[in-house]
Amino acid sequence: MAKKIILADDNRTFLMYAGLLLKRFGFRVIPAESGLEVLKIVKLTGPDLIMLDVHMAPMDGISVLRHIKQDTLISYIPVIMVSMDASSETREKCRQHGCFDYLLKPIKIDRLHDSMQRCFYEHLGTNRKHVRAYFNNKVKVECNGQTYELLSETLC
């Protein structure tokens, strides 16, 4: 079963592109356009991860993070903060409130992949070194002078 991620950002373009990328990684994405929306749906959906933009209105991501980490029913859910704000003060404030990781926009795919691997698989000892994305096309493979056309499900 695919892991559920709440992706929260007040920028619809970012929601669309980041959501598409996460879906390509095999996750189920639940978009939210505000921090208040996250707090409403987090208990209903039981996500495996929450990704929050730091600067949203009317409730910013740090306030949402603080609410999540103070609620014993949902405090176990890892939260990755996402922002264009590279200041050490903002990063430190997020870490003090219990965020799992802090990613800068624009998100680098390898950095996102690394964060997801640490979040979901590091404790199992099954981290993947390379990004795996679903790819449903035919590929040609040559072996011992013969060409085979095969269906490909994933690339790694």
Secondary structure, 3 states (H helix, E strand, C coil): CCCEEEEECCCHHHHHHHHHHHHHCCCEEEEECCHHHHHHHHHHHCCCEEEEECCCCCCCHHHHHHHHHHCCCCCCCCEEEEECCCCHHHHHHHHHCCCCEEEECCCCHHHHHHHHHHHHCHHHCCCCCCCCEEEEEEEEEEECCEEEEEEEEEEC
